Amino acid sequence: MYVNDTLYLNCRATSFVLHYVVLYKFCWMLVYAFCRYMRFPDVKPMPSPKGNFSMTAGDFLEVYTNNDEWHCVATCFFIDCAPNVVQFIETIYDILKPGGLWINLGPLLYHYSDMRNEKSIEPSFKVLCDVIKKVGFEMEKCSTGIKTKYCQNPLSMLQYEYDSVFFVCRKPVDIIMDS
Ligand SMILES: C[S@@+](CC[C@H](N)C(=O)[O-])C[C@H]1O[C@@H](n2cnc3c(N)ncnc32)[C@H](O)[C@@H]1O
């Protein structure tokens, strides 16, 4: 399994977590919700001693450039981070082996939409599905309105919820090229 993030600090934090460090948050407020400790990940990320796990820092578009390399790409709260989501979709398609799967969960809250002087392509989910098929994927599963939480303290009285989309796409085994 390979993990990628563009921000060095995120990589450091992930590396910290993946090495099974128990994190304690000492707190200056005597409130139970802030003083308890948590241990994560709650599932072991490496399924077997033979499994590979690595993390690469850098832009997804620049790090993954070998075509037909991966059996599966899983993206979670990720595709809307791109200024051009179509480039992400094309890259995911290219790096998957024929027959490979792309599994995605997350909202479409395009991160570049409010940024001044930044271009941002923000297709609706319906248009995005058309793009995904046009790139060459076969959509095997697709659901909208999936209630998801992100970075939540479950004991907090403030809770955010995202209406996420979930889909599973396959790169066809037999690729028919458009003439
Ligand atoms: C909303 S977070 C989701 C993180 C993680 N997938 C999760 O579910 O907790 C999006 C992450 O994508 C990273 N990111 C944004 N653009 C990226 C790019 N072009 N290449 C690699 N990582 C990127 C951000 O730094 C951020 O850590």
The ligand as a MOL file (V3000), in Angstrom:
LIG
                    3D

  0  0  0     0  0            999 V3000
M  V30 BEGIN CTAB
M  V30 COUNTS 27 29 0 0 0
M  V30 BEGIN ATOM
M  V30 1 C -9.2810 16.6600 2.8890 0
M  V30 2 S -7.7090 15.9280 3.1260 0 CHG=1
M  V30 3 C -8.0520 14.1870 3.1640 0
M  V30 4 C -6.9360 13.4040 3.7490 0
M  V30 5 C -7.2130 11.8870 3.9150 0
M  V30 6 N -7.4520 11.2720 2.6150 0
M  V30 7 C -8.3630 11.6590 4.8400 0
M  V30 8 O -9.4010 11.1140 4.4090 0
M  V30 9 O -8.2500 12.0030 6.0290 0 CHG=-1
M  V30 10 C -6.9950 16.1270 1.5240 0
M  V30 11 C -5.5100 15.8340 1.5360 0
M  V30 12 O -5.0500 15.8180 0.1970 0
M  V30 13 C -3.7910 16.4670 0.1600 0
M  V30 14 N -3.5970 16.9780 -1.2040 0
M  V30 15 C -4.2060 18.0210 -1.8040 0
M  V30 16 N -3.8030 18.1630 -3.0730 0
M  V30 17 C -2.8930 17.1640 -3.2820 0
M  V30 18 C -2.0970 16.7770 -4.4050 0
M  V30 19 N -2.1540 17.4470 -5.5600 0
M  V30 20 N -1.2920 15.7060 -4.2610 0
M  V30 21 C -1.2190 15.0080 -3.1000 0
M  V30 22 N -1.9420 15.3230 -1.9990 0
M  V30 23 C -2.7610 16.3880 -2.0950 0
M  V30 24 C -3.9010 17.5980 1.1980 0
M  V30 25 O -2.6550 18.0220 1.6280 0
M  V30 26 C -4.7080 16.8910 2.2850 0
M  V30 27 O -3.8800 16.2390 3.2010 0
M  V30 END ATOM
M  V30 BEGIN BOND
M  V30 1 1 1 2
M  V30 2 1 2 3
M  V30 3 1 2 10
M  V30 4 1 3 4
M  V30 5 1 4 5
M  V30 6 1 5 6
M  V30 7 1 5 7
M  V30 8 2 7 8
M  V30 9 1 7 9
M  V30 10 1 10 11
M  V30 11 1 11 12
M  V30 12 1 11 26
M  V30 13 1 12 13
M  V30 14 1 13 14
M  V30 15 1 13 24
M  V30 16 1 14 15
M  V30 17 1 14 23
M  V30 18 2 15 16
M  V30 19 1 16 17
M  V30 20 1 17 18
M  V30 21 2 17 23
M  V30 22 1 18 19
M  V30 23 2 18 20
M  V30 24 1 20 21
M  V30 25 2 21 22
M  V30 26 1 22 23
M  V30 27 1 24 25
M  V30 28 1 24 26
M  V30 29 1 26 27
M  V30 END BOND
M  V30 END CTAB
M  END
